[in-house]
Amino acid sequence: MAERMDRIEITMYEIKTSLKAIQPRNQPGKLAISEPSNSATRPEKGKAPARPDKYPPVDSTNVTSKLEIDSFVLTPGEKFVKEAWPQALLAHEVNHEAYTSIKNKVVIRPELRLDKANSTVFSKLTEIQSAFRIALVPYWYWPKRLCLDMKEDFQCTRVWAEENSATTWPLLLEAIFKTMQRLDVLHSLRTIFSRHAARDGEDINSFTT
């Protein structure tokens, strides 16, 4: 009996020894994990986590708050018009289209009609263009409306504009100025003087007479 008990104890001892041999070296609860030196620490409650080093803070002084607007590139025709008459309004210079209507009527006085190609053309165009804006006439309709008051020296220009449905305000002005150029009026001293802008508070009519 005693000999049998000794064998049981020996067997139990061998089983324990074999179990220890196959048990992982790092037992649960005793596993030691070394954290990397660059690891981010947990933020305190209520605080935002720290920004990683590889994402440096943005320098607000390098962020431009100025809106850069590209300058409009003028076509040769638009450039010709602006050189002849700097007060001419191009499409990108008119921004009230939302309030315009073709039903808005504008009355052009008889003395403002374009009939003679002379130095008075620029003063007339100044008043006509201003009247179109004040009356909120659509920009695309300006050339069609002006054609109704063109005759004599500008009769051929009127016919061309009315037959060309794609005529714009700059195109009509270009045709008018080229008619004046053909008649040797555009670059005359009197015409050059008349197309300069009046000073603030100066009446345009007295300036151009």
Secondary structure as the mmCIF struct_conf table of DSSP 4:
data_model
#
loop_
_struct_conf.conf_type_id
_struct_conf.id
_struct_conf.beg_label_comp_id
_struct_conf.beg_label_asym_id
_struct_conf.beg_label_seq_id
_struct_conf.end_label_comp_id
_struct_conf.end_label_asym_id
_struct_conf.end_label_seq_id
HELX_RH_AL_P HELX_RH_AL_P1 ALA A 2 ILE A 22
BEND BEND1 GLN A 23 GLN A 23
BEND BEND2 ARG A 25 ASN A 26
TURN_TY1_P TURN_TY1_P1 PRO A 28 GLY A 29
HELX_LH_PP_P HELX_LH_PP_P1 SER A 34 PRO A 36
TURN_TY1_P TURN_TY1_P2 SER A 37 ASN A 38
HELX_LH_PP_P HELX_LH_PP_P2 SER A 39 GLU A 44
TURN_TY1_P TURN_TY1_P3 LYS A 45 GLY A 46
BEND BEND3 LYS A 47 LYS A 47
HELX_LH_PP_P HELX_LH_PP_P3 ALA A 48 PRO A 52
TURN_TY1_P TURN_TY1_P4 ASP A 53 LYS A 54
BEND BEND4 TYR A 55 TYR A 55
HELX_LH_PP_P HELX_LH_PP_P4 PRO A 56 VAL A 58
HELX_RH_3T_P HELX_RH_3T_P1 SER A 60 ASN A 62
BEND BEND5 VAL A 63 VAL A 63
HELX_LH_PP_P HELX_LH_PP_P5 LYS A 66 GLU A 68
HELX_LH_PP_P HELX_LH_PP_P6 ASP A 70 THR A 75
HELX_RH_AL_P HELX_RH_AL_P2 PRO A 76 ALA A 84
TURN_TY1_P TURN_TY1_P5 PRO A 86 GLN A 87
HELX_LH_PP_P HELX_LH_PP_P7 ALA A 88 LEU A 90
HELX_RH_3T_P HELX_RH_3T_P2 ALA A 91 GLU A 93
HELX_RH_3T_P HELX_RH_3T_P3 GLU A 97 TYR A 99
TURN_TY1_P TURN_TY1_P6 ILE A 102 LYS A 103
HELX_LH_PP_P HELX_LH_PP_P8 VAL A 107 ARG A 109
HELX_RH_3T_P HELX_RH_3T_P4 PRO A 110 LEU A 112
BEND BEND6 ARG A 113 ARG A 113
STRN STRN1 LEU A 114 LEU A 114
BEND BEND7 LYS A 116 LYS A 116
BEND BEND8 ASN A 118 ASN A 118
TURN_TY1_P TURN_TY1_P7 SER A 119 THR A 120
HELX_RH_AL_P HELX_RH_AL_P3 VAL A 121 ILE A 134
TURN_TY1_P TURN_TY1_P8 ALA A 135 LEU A 136
HELX_RH_3T_P HELX_RH_3T_P5 TYR A 139 TYR A 141
HELX_RH_AL_P HELX_RH_AL_P4 TRP A 142 CYS A 147
TURN_TY1_P TURN_TY1_P9 LEU A 148 ASP A 149
STRN STRN2 MET A 150 MET A 150
HELX_RH_3T_P HELX_RH_3T_P6 GLU A 152 PHE A 154
HELX_RH_AL_P HELX_RH_AL_P5 GLN A 155 GLU A 163
TURN_TY1_P TURN_TY1_P10 SER A 165 ALA A 166
HELX_RH_AL_P HELX_RH_AL_P6 TRP A 169 ARG A 182
TURN_TY1_P TURN_TY1_P11 LEU A 183 ASP A 184
TURN_TY1_P TURN_TY1_P12 LEU A 186 HIS A 187
BEND BEND9 SER A 188 SER A 188
HELX_RH_AL_P HELX_RH_AL_P7 LEU A 189 SER A 194
TURN_TY1_P TURN_TY1_P13 ARG A 195 ARG A 195
BEND BEND10 HIS A 196 HIS A 196
HELX_LH_PP_P HELX_LH_PP_P9 ALA A 197 ARG A 199
TURN_TY1_P TURN_TY1_P14 ASP A 200 GLY A 201
HELX_RH_AL_P HELX_RH_AL_P8 ILE A 204 THR A 208
#
